[in-house]
Amino acid sequence: MITRNTIQKQLVLEAICALKNHPTVDEVYKYIAEKYPGISKGTVYRNINTLVNAGIIVRVSCPAGPDRFDHMLQKHYHASCRQCGCFMDVPLEYHCHLDSLVSDLTGYKIDSHDIVFNGLCADCKKKLQDSGTIKKD
């Protein structure tokens, strides 16, 4: 199915690329609404789904929070801070052998996998260590 390249779709894509933090739909909406207050959240949702379905962006499902969206299409891992919500790429090679390993163990036909590491970012860890809330490593 061919989709039109609309101004709204371009605004959504530009917002996701500009934010660079794997934004949620709400973050994309707020970013665009600052410049274009007439845009609706429904328009943002529809265009994000269109971009995901077209393979232009990737949906990163987060069980502990809202889905996030990534403009980097190559397979990679992410880390999420439970304190401040920071969400970032992990500079680790994607391990495609895990797909066949899980397939062998479960009988599933595995297409790919997503891993989000959860914990504390370096800044939050330091703040908590300085406050004595957690021990230093």
C-alpha positions in Angstrom: 0.0 0.0 0.0 1.4 3.4 -1.0 0.9 6.2 1.5 1.2 9.9 0.7 4.0 11.9 2.2 2.0 14.5 4.1 3.2 17.5 6.0 2.0 15.9 9.3 3.9 12.7 8.6 7.0 14.7 7.9 6.6 16.7 11.1 6.3 13.5 13.1 9.4 12.0 11.5 11.4 15.2 12.1 10.3 15.3 15.7 11.4 11.7 16.3 14.8 12.4 14.7 15.2 15.7 16.5 14.3 14.5 20.0 16.9 11.7 19.8 15.6 10.2 23.0 13.4 7.5 21.6 10.3 9.6 22.3 6.8 8.5 23.3 3.8 9.6 21.4 3.1 12.3 24.0 6.6 13.7 23.7 6.3 13.8 19.9 2.9 15.5 20.2 4.2 18.1 22.7 7.3 18.8 20.5 5.1 19.4 17.4 2.3 21.3 19.2 4.8 23.9 20.4 5.3 25.0 16.8 2.0 23.8 15.3 -0.7 24.1 18.0 -3.5 23.0 15.6 -2.2 19.5 15.3 -4.2 16.8 17.2 -2.8 13.9 19.2 -4.8 11.6 17.0 -3.0 12.9 13.9 0.3 12.2 15.6 -0.8 8.7 16.6 -2.0 7.9 13.1 1.2 9.1 11.5 3.4 7.3 13.9 1.6 4.1 13.1 1.9 4.8 9.4 5.6 5.4 9.7 6.1 2.2 11.8 4.0 0.1 9.3 6.1 1.5 6.4 9.3 0.5 8.2 10.6 4.1 8.4 10.7 4.1 12.2 10.7 1.3 14.8 8.4 0.9 17.8 10.2 -0.1 20.9 7.7 -1.8 23.3 8.4 -1.1 27.0 6.5 -3.3 29.4 7.1 -0.8 32.2 5.9 2.2 30.3 4.7 3.6 27.0 6.0 2.5 23.7 8.9 4.6 22.3 9.9 5.3 18.7 13.3 5.1 17.1 14.5 6.4 13.8 17.5 4.0 13.8 16.4 1.0 11.9 19.4 -1.4 12.5 18.7 -3.8 15.3 20.2 -2.8 18.6 19.5 -2.7 22.3 18.3 0.0 24.7 18.6 1.0 28.3 16.0 2.7 30.4 16.5 4.6 33.7 13.9 3.8 36.3 14.6 7.1 38.1 14.5 9.8 35.5 13.1 7.9 32.5 16.2 8.4 30.3 16.1 6.0 27.4 19.1 5.4 25.2 20.8 3.1 22.7 23.2 0.5 24.2 26.5 0.3 22.2 26.4 -3.5 22.1 26.4 -5.7 19.0 23.1 -7.3 18.3 23.2 -11.0 19.0 21.1 -12.7 16.3 22.1 -16.1 17.5 19.7 -15.6 20.4 16.8 -16.0 17.9 17.8 -19.5 17.0 18.6 -20.4 20.6 15.2 -19.4 21.8 13.6 -21.1 18.8 15.3 -24.3 19.6 14.3 -24.1 23.3 10.6 -23.1 22.7 9.7 -24.4 19.2 8.7 -20.8 18.3 9.7 -19.4 14.9 11.6 -16.4 16.2 11.9 -13.4 13.8 13.8 -11.1 16.0 14.1 -9.9 19.6 14.1 -6.6 21.5 15.9 -6.1 24.8 15.5 -3.1 27.1 17.9 -3.1 30.0 16.3 -1.4 33.1 18.2 0.3 35.9 19.8 3.6 36.8 21.5 5.9 34.4 25.0 7.2 35.4 23.6 10.6 36.5 20.8 9.1 38.7 23.2 6.5 40.1 25.7 9.2 41.1 23.0 11.4 42.7 21.7 8.4 44.8 25.3 7.5 45.8 26.0 11.1 46.8 22.8 11.2 48.9 23.7 7.8 50.5 20.6 6.2 49.2 22.6 3.5 47.4 26.1 2.2 48.0 29.0 3.0 45.7 30.3 0.2 43.5 
